[in-house]
């Protein structure tokens, strides 16, 4: 949801739309194309909406239908016009970006500065509760957007000089060159000098005077036993590619993506039906390499194999990132960490106790659209499987425990959003005070599609045998 706010006006921030899209074909509707492979598109005269659409079609004409995860990865981070990596800024009239009223969605940090302040306070609380180390703190954000959240967090942390001095480096894990530049301008200044290293691009932050390092993948950041990583993942997991599987005759079949035939598009147009997207989901005729092992990776999935027509979504990348977070915090056989320390805070929308199904959404200009239309111009996201994240984290490291997920409304209210907002409104002009009040209420809205209900918070902490619950999850700061 990335933010339609991924509700459109409503929330992903529910990207804010909470991403259940009318117009998003589901695996069930896709069953009209149960063919093993889709008709290969060889009509070079066909007009495609984007260069990426043409590239996808040409690739599929050579290899056959591709897994949904491959389609999502190319649409979001492909070199040829990917949504985040393909120079989106400057497309469609110049100066356009993904965020804000003129973009495609609004995120929580852009709705209210209080959101980032409270996340920053949560990090401060963890630093205090973990014995206030005087050095070795790494502040890491994955998928940091335009840098708004990090800027608000650093402003808050700067009010705690001892913690600010303990931060060795700030790491921004970002795949988009355009967004990296926007983050650097905000956090360091447009003319701040940069240097390059094997890890990434380095500059110096304005808030703390601390090194800020940009890297395309968290794997580039060394795992060091003496470091205290404080990791924030806000609306990051929902944009990771998913695989979708359908149970048929006691075996899993994978949903694949192929071009929609021109004849089908013309027929729908002539009949007055809703226009068909350029691409569609079809069911594989047999097992695939992914369907053989991904649905077998958890008892939760294996149980559903016996249910006819069951559909499940699995995100391998989410499991890999959760395992990476856990290893950095609690260590692993490969990366021993006798003194586990650090924390990860995941804020996203998704399911707490069920496997996601039919959750892929497309968002463009604050409206839900088909995720199979205009590749590269449409933001894609899917519900986060919080249980899978928890399983992956605890499986990767015996030195961590997981708290949550809890509704975003509960987390923010326990962190003091009411009190902080009251402070901001005091002395503010009437119009500004009304906007501040409206913004925080949107973040904690517990309605059916409200951000306070749809979004959730999950924390990964050092294992402490249940002696301490983190603040925001029912606990207090331990000094």
C-alpha positions as a Markdown table, in Angstrom:
| # | Residue | x | y | z |
|---|---|---|---|---|
| 1 | Unk | 0.0 | 0.0 | 0.0 |
| 2 | Unk | 2.7 | 1.6 | -0.6 |
| 3 | Unk | 1.5 | 4.2 | 0.4 |
| 4 | Unk | -2.0 | 5.4 | -1.7 |
| 5 | Unk | -2.7 | 6.8 | 1.4 |
| 6 | Unk | 0.4 | 3.0 | -0.8 |
| 7 | Unk | -6.4 | 4.7 | 0.9 |
| 8 | Unk | -6.2 | 6.8 | -1.7 |
| 9 | Unk | -6.6 | 8.3 | -0.9 |
| 10 | Unk | -6.4 | 5.9 | 1.6 |
| 11 | Unk | -3.6 | 4.1 | 2.8 |
| 12 | Unk | 0.0 | 1.7 | 1.7 |
| 13 | Unk | 1.0 | 4.4 | 3.3 |
| 14 | Unk | -1.5 | 1.9 | 3.0 |
| 15 | Unk | 1.4 | 3.1 | 0.4 |
| 16 | Unk | -1.5 | 4.6 | 1.8 |
| 17 | Unk | -4.4 | 2.8 | -0.5 |
| 18 | Unk | -4.3 | -0.3 | 1.7 |
| 19 | Unk | -3.6 | -2.2 | -1.6 |
| 20 | Unk | -6.8 | -4.3 | -2.4 |
| 21 | Unk | -7.5 | -3.2 | -5.8 |
| 22 | Unk | -10.5 | -3.5 | -7.8 |
| 23 | Unk | -8.9 | -3.8 | -11.1 |
| 24 | Unk | -6.2 | -6.1 | -9.9 |
| 25 | Unk | -6.7 | -9.5 | -11.5 |
| 26 | Unk | -6.5 | -12.3 | -9.0 |
| 27 | Unk | -5.2 | -15.8 | -9.5 |
| 28 | Unk | -8.8 | -17.0 | -9.6 |
| 29 | Unk | -9.9 | -14.6 | -12.4 |
| 30 | Unk | -6.7 | -15.6 | -14.2 |
| 31 | Unk | -7.8 | -19.2 | -14.4 |
| 32 | Unk | -9.5 | -18.4 | -17.6 |
| 33 | Unk | -6.0 | -18.8 | -19.1 |
| 34 | Unk | -5.0 | -22.2 | -17.7 |
| 35 | Unk | -2.9 | -22.9 | -20.8 |
| 36 | Unk | 0.6 | -24.2 | -20.1 |
| 37 | Unk | 2.0 | -21.3 | -22.0 |
| 38 | Unk | 0.5 | -18.1 | -23.4 |
| 39 | Unk | 0.4 | -17.4 | -27.1 |
| 40 | Unk | 3.8 | -16.0 | -27.9 |
| 41 | Unk | 3.6 | -12.4 | -29.1 |
| 42 | Unk | 5.6 | -12.0 | -32.3 |
| 43 | Unk | 3.7 | -9.0 | -33.7 |
| 44 | Unk | 6.4 | -6.4 | -33.9 |
| 45 | Unk | 3.9 | -3.8 | -34.9 |
| 46 | Unk | 2.1 | -4.0 | -31.6 |
| 47 | Unk | 2.2 | -0.8 | -29.7 |
| 48 | Unk | 3.3 | -1.1 | -26.0 |
| 49 | Unk | 2.6 | 1.5 | -23.4 |
| 50 | Unk | 6.2 | 1.6 | -22.1 |
| 51 | Unk | 9.6 | 0.4 | -23.2 |
| 52 | Unk | 9.6 | -2.0 | -20.3 |
| 53 | Unk | 6.3 | -3.6 | -21.6 |
| 54 | Unk | 8.0 | -4.2 | -24.9 |
| 55 | Unk | 11.1 | -5.7 | -23.3 |
| 56 | Unk | 9.0 | -8.0 | -21.1 |
| 57 | Unk | 7.0 | -9.2 | -24.1 |
| 58 | Unk | 10.2 | -9.9 | -26.1 |
| 59 | Unk | 11.7 | -11.8 | -23.2 |
| 60 | Unk | 8.5 | -13.9 | -22.7 |
| 61 | Unk | 8.3 | -14.7 | -26.4 |
| 62 | Unk | 11.8 | -16.3 | -26.0 |
| 63 | Unk | 11.6 | -18.0 | -22.7 |
| 64 | Unk | 7.8 | -18.5 | -22.1 |
| 65 | Unk | 5.7 | -17.1 | -19.2 |
| 66 | Unk | 7.7 | -15.8 | -16.2 |
| 67 | Unk | 7.0 | -16.1 | -12.5 |
| 68 | Unk | 5.1 | -13.2 | -10.9 |
| 69 | Unk | 8.2 | -12.4 | -8.8 |
| 70 | Unk | 10.3 | -11.9 | -12.0 |
| 71 | Unk | 7.7 | -9.6 | -13.5 |
| 72 | Unk | 7.5 | -7.6 | -10.3 |
| 73 | Unk | 11.3 | -7.3 | -10.0 |
| 74 | Unk | 11.6 | -6.0 | -13.6 |
| 75 | Unk | 8.7 | -3.6 | -13.1 |
| 76 | Unk | 10.1 | -2.1 | -9.9 |
| 77 | Unk | 13.9 | -2.2 | -10.3 |
| 78 | Unk | 14.6 | -3.2 | -13.9 |
| 79 | Unk | 17.2 | -1.2 | -15.8 |
| 80 | Unk | 14.8 | -0.4 | -18.6 |
| 81 | Unk | 12.3 | 1.9 | -17.1 |
| 82 | Unk | 11.9 | 0.2 | -13.7 |
| 83 | Unk | 9.6 | 2.1 | -11.4 |
| 84 | Unk | 12.3 | 2.8 | -8.9 |
| 85 | Unk | 15.5 | 2.3 | -10.8 |
| 86 | Unk | 14.7 | 3.5 | -14.3 |
| 87 | Unk | 14.9 | 7.2 | -14.0 |
| 88 | Unk | 11.3 | 7.7 | -13.1 |
| 89 | Unk | 12.1 | 11.2 | -11.9 |
| 90 | Unk | 11.8 | 13.4 | -14.9 |
| 91 | Unk | 9.5 | 11.0 | -16.8 |
| 92 | Unk | 6.0 | 12.2 | -17.7 |
| 93 | Unk | 6.6 | 15.9 | -17.9 |
| 94 | Unk | 9.8 | 16.2 | -15.8 |
| 95 | Unk | 10.3 | 16.5 | -12.1 |
| 96 | Unk | 7.8 | 13.8 | -11.3 |
| 97 | Unk | 8.5 | 11.5 | -8.4 |
| 98 | Unk | 6.6 | 8.6 | -6.8 |
| 99 | Unk | 5.8 | 10.3 | -3.5 |
| 100 | Unk | 3.3 | 13.1 | -2.5 |
| 101 | Unk | 0.2 | 14.6 | -4.0 |
| 102 | Unk | 1.8 | 15.0 | -7.4 |
| 103 | Unk | 3.1 | 11.4 | -7.4 |
| 104 | Unk | 1.4 | 8.1 | -6.9 |
| 105 | Unk | 1.2 | 7.7 | -3.2 |
| 106 | Unk | 1.8 | 9.3 | 0.2 |
| 107 | Unk | 3.7 | 7.6 | 3.0 |
| 108 | Unk | 3.3 | 8.0 | 6.8 |
| 109 | Unk | 6.4 | 10.2 | 7.3 |
| 110 | Unk | 5.0 | 12.6 | 4.8 |
| 111 | Unk | 1.6 | 12.7 | 6.4 |
| 112 | Unk | 3.0 | 13.8 | 9.7 |
| 113 | Unk | 6.5 | 14.6 | 11.1 |
| 114 | Unk | 5.4 | 13.0 | 14.3 |
| 115 | Unk | 5.6 | 9.5 | 12.7 |
| 116 | Unk | 9.3 | 9.8 | 12.1 |
| 117 | Unk | 9.9 | 11.5 | 15.5 |
| 118 | Unk | 8.2 | 8.5 | 17.3 |
| 119 | Unk | 10.2 | 6.0 | 15.3 |
| 120 | Unk | 13.4 | 7.9 | 16.3 |
| 121 | Unk | 12.3 | 7.8 | 19.9 |
| 122 | Unk | 11.8 | 4.1 | 19.7 |
| 123 | Unk | 15.4 | 3.7 | 18.6 |
| 124 | Unk | 16.5 | 5.9 | 21.5 |
| 125 | Unk | 14.5 | 3.8 | 23.9 |
| 126 | Unk | 16.2 | 0.6 | 22.6 |
| 127 | Unk | 19.7 | 2.2 | 22.9 |
| 128 | Unk | 18.9 | 3.2 | 26.5 |
| 129 | Unk | 17.4 | -0.3 | 27.3 |
| 130 | Unk | 20.5 | -2.0 | 25.9 |
| 131 | Unk | 23.0 | -0.3 | 28.2 |
| 132 | Unk | 23.6 | 2.9 | 26.2 |
| 133 | Unk | 26.7 | 1.9 | 24.3 |
| 134 | Unk | 29.0 | 4.9 | 23.7 |
| 135 | Unk | 30.1 | 3.8 | 20.2 |
| 136 | Unk | 29.4 | 1.2 | 17.5 |
| 137 | Unk | 25.8 | 2.2 | 16.7 |
| 138 | Unk | 24.8 | 1.7 | 13.1 |
| 139 | Unk | 21.6 | 3.3 | 12.0 |
| 140 | Unk | 20.3 | 1.4 | 8.9 |
| 141 | Unk | 17.2 | 2.2 | 6.9 |
| 142 | Unk | 16.1 | -0.1 | 4.0 |
| 143 | Unk | 14.0 | 1.4 | 1.3 |
| 144 | Unk | 14.2 | 5.0 | 2.6 |
| 145 | Unk | 12.1 | 6.8 | -0.1 |
| 146 | Unk | 13.0 | 10.4 | -0.3 |
| 147 | Unk | 14.7 | 10.4 | 3.1 |
| 148 | Unk | 11.9 | 12.1 | 5.0 |
| 149 | Unk | 11.7 | 9.4 | 7.7 |
| 150 | Unk | 15.5 | 9.4 | 8.3 |
| 151 | Unk | 15.6 | 13.1 | 8.5 |
| 152 | Unk | 12.9 | 13.2 | 11.2 |
| 153 | Unk | 14.6 | 10.3 | 13.1 |
| 154 | Unk | 18.0 | 12.1 | 13.0 |
| 155 | Unk | 16.4 | 15.4 | 14.2 |
| 156 | Unk | 14.9 | 13.5 | 17.1 |
| 157 | Unk | 18.1 | 11.6 | 18.0 |
| 158 | Unk | 20.0 | 14.9 | 17.9 |
| 159 | Unk | 18.2 | 15.8 | 21.1 |
| 160 | Unk | 19.9 | 13.0 | 22.9 |
| 161 | Unk | 23.6 | 13.9 | 22.5 |
| 162 | Unk | 25.0 | 10.8 | 24.1 |
| 163 | Unk | 23.2 | 8.5 | 21.6 |
| 164 | Unk | 24.0 | 10.9 | 18.7 |
| 165 | Unk | 27.7 | 10.6 | 19.6 |
| 166 | Unk | 27.4 | 6.8 | 19.7 |
| 167 | Unk | 26.3 | 6.5 | 16.0 |
| 168 | Unk | 29.3 | 5.5 | 13.9 |
| 169 | Unk | 27.5 | 5.6 | 10.5 |
| 170 | Unk | 24.1 | 6.0 | 8.9 |
| 171 | Unk | 23.4 | 3.5 | 6.1 |
| 172 | Unk | 20.7 | 4.1 | 3.4 |
| 173 | Unk | 19.9 | 1.0 | 1.5 |
| 174 | Unk | 18.4 | 2.2 | -1.8 |
| 175 | Unk | 18.3 | 0.8 | -5.3 |
| 176 | Unk | 17.1 | 3.9 | -7.1 |
| 177 | Unk | 19.8 | 6.4 | -8.3 |
| 178 | Unk | 17.3 | 9.2 | -8.3 |
| 179 | Unk | 16.1 | 8.5 | -4.8 |
| 180 | Unk | 19.6 | 8.2 | -3.5 |
| 181 | Unk | 20.3 | 11.7 | -4.9 |
| 182 | Unk | 17.1 | 13.1 | -3.4 |
| 183 | Unk | 18.1 | 11.6 | 0.0 |
| 184 | Unk | 21.6 | 13.0 | -0.2 |
| 185 | Unk | 20.2 | 16.5 | -1.0 |
| 186 | Unk | 17.9 | 16.3 | 2.0 |
| 187 | Unk | 20.2 | 14.8 | 4.5 |
| 188 | Unk | 23.6 | 16.3 | 3.5 |
| 189 | Unk | 22.8 | 19.2 | 1.2 |
| 190 | Unk | 23.0 | 19.5 | -2.6 |
| 191 | Unk | 26.6 | 20.5 | -2.7 |
| 192 | Unk | 27.9 | 18.1 | 0.0 |
| 193 | Unk | 31.0 | 16.3 | -1.4 |
| 194 | Unk | 30.9 | 12.5 | -1.8 |
| 195 | Unk | 33.4 | 9.7 | -1.9 |
| 196 | Unk | 33.2 | 6.1 | -3.1 |
| 197 | Unk | 34.2 | 2.9 | -1.4 |
| 198 | Unk | 33.6 | -0.8 | -1.7 |
| 199 | Unk | 30.6 | -0.4 | 0.5 |
| 200 | Unk | 29.0 | 2.5 | -1.3 |
| 201 | Unk | 28.8 | 6.3 | -1.7 |
| 202 | Unk | 29.7 | 8.4 | 1.4 |
| 203 | Unk | 28.9 | 11.9 | 2.5 |
| 204 | Unk | 28.3 | 13.7 | 5.8 |
| 205 | Unk | 24.9 | 14.4 | 7.3 |
| 206 | Unk | 23.7 | 17.8 | 8.3 |
| 207 | Unk | 22.0 | 16.7 | 11.5 |
| 208 | Unk | 24.7 | 14.9 | 13.4 |
| 209 | Unk | 27.8 | 15.4 | 11.3 |
| 210 | Unk | 27.9 | 11.6 | 11.0 |
| 211 | Unk | 28.9 | 9.7 | 7.9 |
| 212 | Unk | 26.0 | 8.7 | 5.7 |
| 213 | Unk | 26.6 | 5.8 | 3.3 |
| 214 | Unk | 24.4 | 4.8 | 0.4 |
| 215 | Unk | 24.4 | 1.2 | -0.8 |
| 216 | Unk | 22.2 | -0.7 | -3.2 |
| 217 | Unk | 21.9 | -3.8 | -0.9 |
| 218 | Unk | 22.2 | -4.4 | 2.8 |
| 219 | Unk | 24.6 | -7.3 | 2.0 |
| 220 | Unk | 27.2 | -4.6 | 1.2 |
| 221 | Unk | 27.2 | -3.5 | 4.9 |
| 222 | Unk | 29.7 | -5.7 | 6.8 |
| 223 | Unk | 28.3 | -7.7 | 9.7 |
| 224 | Unk | 30.5 | -6.9 | 12.7 |
| 225 | Unk | 30.2 | -8.5 | 16.2 |
| 226 | Unk | 31.0 | -5.3 | 18.0 |
| 227 | Unk | 28.3 | -3.2 | 16.3 |
| 228 | Unk | 24.8 | -2.3 | 17.4 |
| 229 | Unk | 22.6 | -2.2 | 14.3 |
| 230 | Unk | 19.4 | -0.3 | 14.6 |
| 231 | Unk | 17.4 | -1.1 | 11.5 |
| 232 | Unk | 14.2 | 0.5 | 10.2 |
| 233 | Unk | 12.1 | -1.0 | 7.4 |
| 234 | Unk | 9.1 | 1.2 | 6.7 |
| 235 | Unk | 7.0 | 0.1 | 3.7 |
| 236 | Unk | 9.9 | -1.9 | 2.4 |
| 237 | Unk | 8.7 | -5.5 | 2.6 |
| 238 | Unk | 5.5 | -4.8 | 0.7 |
| 239 | Unk | 7.5 | -3.9 | -2.4 |
| 240 | Unk | 9.5 | -7.2 | -2.5 |
| 241 | Unk | 8.6 | -9.6 | -5.3 |
| 242 | Unk | 6.2 | -12.5 | -4.5 |
| 243 | Unk | 5.5 | -15.9 | -5.9 |
| 244 | Unk | 1.9 | -17.1 | -6.1 |
| 245 | Unk | 0.9 | -20.7 | -6.1 |
| 246 | Unk | -2.4 | -22.6 | -6.7 |
| 247 | Unk | -3.1 | -26.0 | -5.3 |
| 248 | Unk | -4.4 | -28.4 | -8.0 |
| 249 | Unk | -4.7 | -32.2 | -7.7 |
| 250 | Unk | -2.6 | -32.2 | -4.6 |
| 251 | Unk | 0.3 | -30.3 | -6.1 |
| 252 | Unk | 1.3 | -26.7 | -6.3 |
| 253 | Unk | 1.2 | -24.9 | -9.6 |
| 254 | Unk | 2.8 | -21.5 | -10.0 |
| 255 | Unk | 1.0 | -18.5 | -11.4 |
| 256 | Unk | 3.0 | -17.0 | -14.3 |
| 257 | Unk | 2.8 | -13.8 | -16.3 |
| 258 | Unk | 2.4 | -13.6 | -20.0 |
| 259 | Unk | 1.2 | -10.9 | -22.5 |
| 260 | Unk | -2.5 | -10.6 | -23.1 |
| 261 | Unk | -3.3 | -11.5 | -26.7 |
| 262 | Unk | -4.2 | -8.5 | -29.0 |
| 263 | Unk | -7.3 | -10.4 | -30.0 |
| 264 | Unk | -8.5 | -10.6 | -26.4 |
| 265 | Unk | -7.9 | -6.9 | -25.9 |
| 266 | Unk | -9.7 | -6.0 | -29.1 |
| 267 | Unk | -12.6 | -8.3 | -28.2 |
| 268 | Unk | -13.0 | -6.8 | -24.7 |
| 269 | Unk | -12.9 | -3.3 | -26.2 |
| 270 | Unk | -15.5 | -4.0 | -28.8 |
| 271 | Unk | -17.8 | -5.7 | -26.3 |
| 272 | Unk | -17.7 | -2.6 | -24.0 |
| 273 | Unk | -16.2 | -4.6 | -21.2 |
| 274 | Unk | -13.5 | -3.2 | -18.9 |
| 275 | Unk | -10.2 | -2.9 | -20.9 |
| 276 | Unk | -7.8 | -5.7 | -20.4 |
| 277 | Unk | -4.2 | -5.0 | -19.2 |
| 278 | Unk | -1.3 | -5.8 | -21.5 |
| 279 | Unk | -0.2 | -8.7 | -19.3 |
| 280 | Unk | -2.1 | -11.4 | -17.5 |
| 281 | Unk | -1.7 | -14.2 | -14.9 |
| 282 | Unk | -1.9 | -17.8 | -16.2 |
| 283 | Unk | -1.5 | -21.1 | -14.4 |
| 284 | Unk | 1.6 | -23.2 | -15.2 |
| 285 | Unk | 0.8 | -26.6 | -16.8 |
| 286 | Unk | 3.1 | -28.4 | -14.5 |
| 287 | Unk | 5.4 | -27.9 | -11.5 |
| 288 | Unk | 8.1 | -25.3 | -11.7 |
| 289 | Unk | 11.4 | -25.1 | -9.8 |
| 290 | Unk | 9.8 | -22.6 | -7.4 |
| 291 | Unk | 6.6 | -24.6 | -6.9 |
| 292 | Unk | 8.7 | -27.7 | -5.9 |
| 293 | Unk | 10.4 | -26.1 | -2.9 |
| 294 | Unk | 8.9 | -22.7 | -1.8 |
| 295 | Unk | 5.5 | -24.1 | -0.7 |
| 296 | Unk | 7.5 | -26.9 | 1.2 |
| 297 | Unk | 9.5 | -24.3 | 3.2 |
| 298 | Unk | 7.0 | -23.9 | 6.0 |
| 299 | Unk | 4.4 | -26.1 | 7.7 |
| 300 | Unk | 1.9 | -23.3 | 7.2 |
| 301 | Unk | 2.1 | -23.7 | 3.4 |
| 302 | Unk | 2.3 | -27.5 | 3.5 |
| 303 | Unk | -1.0 | -27.7 | 5.4 |
| 304 | Unk | -2.8 | -25.8 | 2.7 |
| 305 | Unk | -1.7 | -28.2 | -0.1 |
| 306 | Unk | -4.5 | -30.5 | 0.8 |
| 307 | Unk | -7.1 | -27.7 | 0.3 |
| 308 | Unk | -8.4 | -27.7 | -3.3 |
| 309 | Unk | -8.0 | -24.4 | -5.1 |
| 310 | Unk | -6.0 | -22.9 | -2.2 |
| 311 | Unk | -3.9 | -19.9 | -3.2 |
| 312 | Unk | -0.8 | -18.7 | -1.3 |
| 313 | Unk | 1.8 | -15.9 | -1.8 |
| 314 | Unk | 5.4 | -16.4 | -0.7 |
| 315 | Unk | 8.1 | -13.8 | -0.6 |
| 316 | Unk | 11.6 | -15.4 | -0.5 |
| 317 | Unk | 13.3 | -11.9 | -0.5 |
| 318 | Unk | 11.4 | -11.0 | 2.7 |
| 319 | Unk | 12.7 | -14.1 | 4.4 |
| 320 | Unk | 16.2 | -13.4 | 3.3 |
| 321 | Unk | 16.1 | -9.8 | 4.7 |
| 322 | Unk | 14.5 | -10.9 | 8.0 |
| 323 | Unk | 17.3 | -13.5 | 8.4 |
| 324 | Unk | 19.9 | -10.8 | 7.6 |
| 325 | Unk | 18.4 | -8.4 | 10.3 |
| 326 | Unk | 18.4 | -11.2 | 12.8 |
| 327 | Unk | 22.0 | -12.2 | 12.1 |
| 328 | Unk | 23.2 | -8.7 | 12.5 |
| 329 | Unk | 21.4 | -8.4 | 15.9 |
| 330 | Unk | 21.8 | -11.8 | 17.4 |
| 331 | Unk | 24.6 | -13.5 | 15.5 |
| 332 | Unk | 24.7 | -16.9 | 13.8 |
| 333 | Unk | 27.1 | -19.8 | 13.4 |
| 334 | Unk | 28.7 | -18.0 | 10.5 |
| 335 | Unk | 28.7 | -14.7 | 12.3 |
| 336 | Unk | 29.1 | -15.3 | 16.0 |
| 337 | Unk | 28.0 | -12.4 | 18.3 |
| 338 | Unk | 28.5 | -13.3 | 22.0 |
| 339 | Unk | 27.0 | -10.0 | 23.1 |
| 340 | Unk | 23.8 | -9.7 | 21.1 |
| 341 | Unk | 22.7 | -6.1 | 20.6 |
| 342 | Unk | 20.6 | -4.0 | 18.2 |
| 343 | Unk | 17.0 | -3.9 | 17.0 |
| 344 | Unk | 14.9 | -3.9 | 13.9 |
| 345 | Unk | 11.6 | -2.2 | 13.5 |
| 346 | Unk | 9.3 | -3.2 | 10.6 |
| 347 | Unk | 6.4 | -1.0 | 9.8 |
| 348 | Unk | 4.2 | -2.2 | 6.9 |
| 349 | Unk | 0.8 | -3.5 | 6.0 |
| 350 | Unk | -0.1 | -7.1 | 5.9 |
| 351 | Unk | -1.4 | -10.2 | 7.6 |
| 352 | Unk | -0.7 | -11.2 | 11.2 |
| 353 | Unk | -2.0 | -14.7 | 11.4 |
| 354 | Unk | -2.9 | -15.9 | 7.8 |
| 355 | Unk | -1.0 | -16.4 | 4.6 |
| 356 | Unk | -1.5 | -13.5 | 2.2 |
| 357 | Unk | -3.6 | -14.3 | -0.9 |
| 358 | Unk | -4.6 | -12.2 | -3.9 |
| 359 | Unk | -3.0 | -9.1 | -2.5 |
| 360 | Unk | -1.0 | -7.8 | -5.4 |
| 361 | Unk | -1.9 | -4.2 | -6.1 |
| 362 | Unk | -1.0 | -1.5 | -8.6 |
| 363 | Unk | -1.1 | 2.2 | -7.8 |
| 364 | Unk | -0.8 | 5.1 | -10.1 |
| 365 | Unk | -1.7 | 8.8 | -9.5 |
| 366 | Unk | -3.3 | 7.8 | -6.1 |
| 367 | Unk | -5.7 | 5.3 | -7.8 |
| 368 | Unk | -5.8 | 1.5 | -7.8 |
| 369 | Unk | -5.0 | 0.2 | -11.2 |
| 370 | Unk | -4.2 | -3.2 | -12.7 |
| 371 | Unk | -0.7 | -4.3 | -11.7 |
| 372 | Unk | -0.3 | -5.7 | -15.2 |
| 373 | Unk | -0.8 | -2.4 | -17.0 |
| 374 | Unk | 1.9 | 0.2 | -18.0 |
| 375 | Unk | 4.9 | -1.7 | -16.5 |
| 376 | Unk | 7.4 | 0.7 | -15.0 |
| 377 | Unk | 4.8 | 3.5 | -14.4 |
| 378 | Unk | 2.7 | 1.6 | -11.9 |
| 379 | Unk | 3.8 | 1.0 | -8.3 |
| 380 | Unk | 3.4 | -2.6 | -7.2 |
| 381 | Unk | 3.0 | -4.0 | -3.7 |
| 382 | Unk | 1.6 | -7.0 | -1.8 |
| 383 | Unk | 0.6 | -7.7 | 1.7 |
| 384 | Unk | 3.4 | -8.6 | 4.1 |
| 385 | Unk | 3.4 | -12.0 | 5.8 |
| 386 | Unk | 4.5 | -10.9 | 9.3 |
| 387 | Unk | 4.5 | -14.5 | 10.5 |
| 388 | Unk | 6.9 | -15.6 | 7.8 |
| 389 | Unk | 9.2 | -12.7 | 8.8 |
| 390 | Unk | 9.1 | -13.8 | 12.4 |
| 391 | Unk | 9.8 | -17.4 | 11.5 |
| 392 | Unk | 12.7 | -16.5 | 9.3 |
| 393 | Unk | 14.3 | -14.2 | 11.9 |
| 394 | Unk | 14.1 | -16.8 | 14.7 |
| 395 | Unk | 15.3 | -19.6 | 12.4 |
| 396 | Unk | 18.3 | -17.5 | 11.3 |
| 397 | Unk | 19.5 | -16.6 | 14.8 |
| 398 | Unk | 19.1 | -18.2 | 18.2 |
| 399 | Unk | 20.1 | -14.8 | 19.6 |
| 400 | Unk | 16.9 | -12.9 | 18.8 |
| 401 | Unk | 13.2 | -12.8 | 19.7 |
| 402 | Unk | 10.3 | -11.2 | 17.9 |
| 403 | Unk | 7.6 | -8.9 | 19.3 |
| 404 | Unk | 4.3 | -8.2 | 17.5 |
| 405 | Unk | 3.0 | -7.5 | 15.0 |
| 406 | Unk | 0.7 | -5.0 | 16.7 |
| 407 | Unk | -1.6 | -2.5 | 14.9 |
| 408 | Unk | 0.1 | 0.7 | 14.0 |
| 409 | Unk | -2.5 | 2.6 | 16.0 |
| 410 | Unk | -1.5 | 0.8 | 19.2 |
| 411 | Unk | 2.2 | 1.3 | 18.5 |
| 412 | Unk | 1.9 | 5.0 | 17.8 |
| 413 | Unk | -0.4 | 5.7 | 20.8 |
| 414 | Unk | 1.9 | 3.8 | 23.2 |
| 415 | Unk | 4.8 | 5.9 | 21.8 |
| 416 | Unk | 2.9 | 9.1 | 22.6 |
| 417 | Unk | 1.4 | 10.3 | 19.4 |
| 418 | Unk | -1.5 | 12.1 | 21.1 |
| 419 | Unk | 0.8 | 13.9 | 23.5 |
| 420 | Unk | 3.3 | 14.9 | 20.8 |
| 421 | Unk | 0.6 | 16.2 | 18.5 |
| 422 | Unk | -1.0 | 18.2 | 21.3 |
| 423 | Unk | 2.4 | 19.9 | 21.9 |
| 424 | Unk | 2.6 | 20.8 | 18.1 |
| 425 | Unk | -0.9 | 22.2 | 18.0 |
| 426 | Unk | -0.4 | 24.5 | 21.0 |
| 427 | Unk | 0.4 | 27.9 | 19.6 |
| 428 | Unk | -0.1 | 26.9 | 16.0 |
| 429 | Unk | -2.5 | 28.9 | 13.8 |
| 430 | Unk | -6.0 | 27.5 | 13.5 |
| 431 | Unk | -5.5 | 26.1 | 10.0 |
| 432 | Unk | -2.1 | 24.5 | 10.8 |
| 433 | Unk | -3.5 | 23.0 | 14.0 |
| 434 | Unk | -6.4 | 21.5 | 12.2 |
| 435 | Unk | -4.0 | 19.9 | 9.6 |
| 436 | Unk | -1.8 | 18.5 | 12.4 |
| 437 | Unk | -4.8 | 17.0 | 14.1 |
| 438 | Unk | -6.1 | 15.5 | 10.9 |
| 439 | Unk | -2.8 | 14.0 | 10.1 |
| 440 | Unk | -2.2 | 12.1 | 13.3 |
| 441 | Unk | -5.8 | 10.8 | 13.3 |
| 442 | Unk | -5.2 | 9.4 | 9.9 |
| 443 | Unk | -2.2 | 7.5 | 11.1 |
| 444 | Unk | -4.2 | 5.8 | 13.9 |
| 445 | Unk | -7.5 | 5.4 | 12.1 |
| 446 | Unk | -8.8 | 2.0 | 13.1 |
| 447 | Unk | -11.5 | 1.8 | 10.5 |
| 448 | Unk | -11.7 | -1.2 | 8.1 |
| 449 | Unk | -9.2 | 0.3 | 5.7 |
| 450 | Unk | -7.6 | 2.8 | 8.1 |
| 451 | Unk | -3.9 | 3.1 | 8.4 |
| 452 | Unk | -4.0 | 2.4 | 12.2 |
| 453 | Unk | -5.5 | -1.0 | 11.5 |
| 454 | Unk | -4.1 | -2.1 | 8.2 |
| 455 | Unk | -0.5 | -1.2 | 9.1 |
| 456 | Unk | 1.4 | -3.1 | 11.7 |
| 457 | Unk | 4.6 | -2.9 | 13.7 |
| 458 | Unk | 7.0 | -5.8 | 14.4 |
| 459 | Unk | 10.2 | -5.7 | 16.3 |
| 460 | Unk | 13.3 | -8.0 | 16.3 |
| 461 | Unk | 15.4 | -7.8 | 19.5 |
| 462 | Unk | 18.2 | -9.6 | 21.2 |
| 463 | Unk | 16.9 | -12.7 | 23.0 |
| 464 | Unk | 16.3 | -12.0 | 26.7 |
| 465 | Unk | 14.0 | -14.9 | 27.8 |
| 466 | Unk | 11.0 | -12.7 | 28.0 |
| 467 | Unk | 12.4 | -10.4 | 30.7 |
| 468 | Unk | 11.7 | -7.2 | 28.7 |
| 469 | Unk | 9.1 | -6.1 | 26.2 |
| 470 | Unk | 10.0 | -3.1 | 24.0 |
| 471 | Unk | 8.3 | 0.2 | 24.3 |
| 472 | Unk | 5.4 | 0.4 | 21.9 |
| 473 | Unk | 4.8 | -3.3 | 22.3 |
| 474 | Unk | 3.6 | -3.2 | 25.9 |
| 475 | Unk | 6.9 | -2.6 | 27.6 |
| 476 | Unk | 8.8 | 0.3 | 29.2 |
| 477 | Unk | 12.2 | 1.7 | 28.8 |
| 478 | Unk | 14.7 | -0.1 | 31.0 |
| 479 | Unk | 17.6 | 2.0 | 32.3 |
